Amino acid sequence: MNETFEHSGAWGIAAIVIVVVSWFFYRYFAPKSWREWAASGLVQAFIISLYAEMYGFPLTIYLLVRFSGLDAVDLNANLWSTLLDVGPTGMMISMLLGYALAFVGLGLLVQGWRELYRAHREKRLATDGLYAFVRHPQYTGLFLGLFGEGVVHWPTMFSVALFPAIALAYGWLARNEEKRMLEQFGEEFRAYRQRVPMFIPRWGQWREFASSRRIAADEPGQTPL
């Protein structure tokens, strides 16, 4: 493999991005129990593997070319554009789509955290705003962000493999959290659980879901970050 990649070798940038993204993640998903630490460990591995390949060395493409015999004229470090042989155009499309999903996921994560913080402070069950559409908007935002950045924009063999494991781990966490909510709020939470989906809004509610995120973010008196 004699190809060189435009994004490779920038290990300093890789380290900075890993630290910044990890700080942001732990800012909103501060683990406490061993279950939360286990799920966070998967996300941390996802972050490290993603940006180490994005800016450091494109291991996925190297192994693909080395062991599969793939011979493309215009290799680049993006897995999808390399496999489909669509070059820079395909890479640009995957980047724009991935960033769009990551941006939406980021907004859901931050706003969901704010709404949950207010509900905890007021000692009530969070059922309005984003929580009127899904029971765990923070996890929905996390899934969208990771999928956009590590599966659509810059997929690696590690990020693609880790994404379903992360989804399963946080699905498990969500179920454990709901057991505690049921003990705390009883029938109120049971009724809420019956009418609101866990992670994915009902068909036709995605636009309203995203609008609720924007409207809530513009309301006065929001909890500062």
N, C-alpha and C positions, 0 to 999 in steps of 0.2 A: 504494500500500500504506500504509494509515493505521493498521495494527495495531501495538501495542506488546507487547513480550514481557517476562515477569516476570524472566527470567534475563539479559537483555541489558544492556550498558553497564558491567558490572563488570570493567573492564580490569585493575584492580589485583589482583583475585582471580584472573583469568585468568593474569596473569604469575606470581603465586605458585605456582599449581597447576602450571603448565608447568615452572617451575624444580624443584619438589619431585619431580614424576613423572620428569623428565629425570634428576635426580640418582639416583633409585632405579634407573632403567633402566641408566645407565652404571656404577652400583655393581656390578651383576651381569653386565653385558655390556660389559666394558671392551674396546673394539676395539683390535686391534693391526695386522693386515694391511689392505691397501686393500679387500679383499673385505668384511671385517668393518666397516670404516668406511662402505662403500657401503650395506650392509644397515642399519647404525645410522642412517644419514642418512634412510632411508625411515621408520624408526620415529620419528625426531625430527620429521620433517614431519607424520607422523600425529598425534603428541602436540600439536604447535603448532596445527594446523588444527582438531583436535577441541576443545581447550579455548578457543581463540579464538572459536569459534562457540558453545560452551556458555555462556560467561560474557560474551563481548564482543558480537559481532554475528552473528545467525543468517543468514549469507550464503546457505546452501543454501535455506532457506525463502523468503528474499527473491527469489532468482532463480527459484525454482519458481513463486511467485505472479506475479512480474513478467512472465515469458516464456511460461508455460504457460496462463495464464488461470485458474488454480485459484482458486475462490472458496468458501472454507469459512466457516461462521458463526463457529466457534470455532477460529481459528488458534492454534497454539502452536509453540514452537521445536523440537519433536521431529518428525523427518521422518516416521516411521511413523504416529504418531497423527494427524498432519496429513493424510497421504495416505489413510489409512483412515477419517478423520473420526470417531475414537473419543474424542477429547477427553482430559481429564485422567485418566480411568480407564485408557485405553490407554497413556498416558504413564507412569502409575504401574506398570503391568504390565511394560512394557519396562524401566523403571528397576530393578525388583526382580530380574527375570531377568538383566539385564545385570550388576548388582552381584554376583549369585550366581556367574555365570561368571567375572567378574573376580577374585572372592575365591578361587575354586578355582584359577584360573590363577596367582595370586600365591603361593599355598601351594606349588604344584608347582615354580614357578620357584625359590623360596628353598630348598626342601628338595633339589631337584635340584642346586643349586649347592653345598650343604653336602656331599652325598654325593660329588660329583665332586671337591671340595676334599680330602676325606679320602682318596679313591682316589689322587689325585696325590701327596699327602703320603706315602702308603704305597707308592707306585710300583707300583700294580697297576691292572688294568682294572676299572672300575666296572660291576658286574653285579648288585648286590643292591639292595634297597629299590625305589625307583621305576625304577631301571635294569633290574629284572627284568621290567618290563612294556613299556617303550619304551626305545629307545636314546638318545633326546634329550629327557628330561622337561623340561629348561629351556625348550626351544623349544615343546614342547607347552603349557607354562604361559604362555609369551609369547603364543602364538596364542589361547589361551582368554581371556586377559586383554584383549588388544586387540579380539577379536571381541565380548566382552561389553560393553566400555566404548564402543567406537567404531562398532559395527555394530548391536548390540541396544539398548543404553541410549540413546546419543545419536549416531545416524548423521548423517554429513554427506556431501556428494558427494565430498569429499577422502578421508575415512576409509574409506568404502565402496570407493572406487577403489584406495586404497593397500593395503588389507588383503591382496588376492591377490598383489600385488607383493611385499609383505613375506614372505608365505608362500613364494613362489618363491625369494626371495633367501636366506632361511634354510634352505630345502631344499638349495640349492646349497652353502651353507656347510657344512651337515651332511655332504654327500657328500665335500667336500674334507677335512673333519676325519676322516672314516672312512678315507680313503686313508692318512692319517698313522697312524691307529690300527692299520691293517693292517700297515704297515711296522714298527711298534713291537711289536705283540703277535702278529702272524702268525696261526697256526692257531687260537689261543684266540679272537681277535676274529672270525675267519671263522666259527667255530662259533656264537659269540654272535650275530652278525649274521643267521645263518640261522634262529635260533629266536625272536628278539625283533624286533617291528616297529619302524619308525623313529620315528613320532610318535603313532600311534593304537593304543591297546591292543586286543588281540583281542576279539572279540565276547564279552560276558559278563564281561569283566575290569575294567570301569570302576569298579565299586564297590570291588573289591579294590585297584585302583590308588589310589583316593582314601583308602582305609583305610590303605594302606601309607604314604601321606604323613602322616597323622595320627599313626600309631604311631611312625614314625621321628622325628617332631618332638618326641615326648614322651620319647624315650630319653635317658638321661644321657650326658654327655660330648659333646654336640653342639658343633660349631664355632660360636662366637659370631658374630653379625653385625657 
